[in-house]
Amino acid sequence: MTASKPPPERDASLRERLREVLLRRPSTALELSSAAGLREKDVADHLAHLARSLEHRGERLGVEPASCIACGYHFASRERLSRPGSCPRCGSTRIDPPVHRIARR
């Protein structure tokens, strides 16, 4: 039987790494996935959990909404933290992703 390698040591949890990146600068899910070493599609789930834990620190997760590149529509009322697939106004899939940041209360 071959022994499997243990996972690499991590200094901080994924969510703590996301928090550290967001404290330094506003970031998109793609930027956060690169900085934290996880898949872009998993970032939204981690951000949702992070948003709940930030409340205990007197911080909150702020989101600059996604917008359509083609017509300029802003997804201001969107609750989900991920990038929309298409614009409800013009149907374009050319969407600027939301930008996440941490704000102090």
Buried (B, 14 or more C-beta within 10 A) or exposed (E): EEEEEEEEEEEEEBBBBBBBBBEEEBBBBEBBBBBBEBEBEBBBEBBEEBBEEBEEEEBBBEBBBBBBEBEEBEBEEBEEBBBBEEBEEEEEEEBBBBBBBBEEE
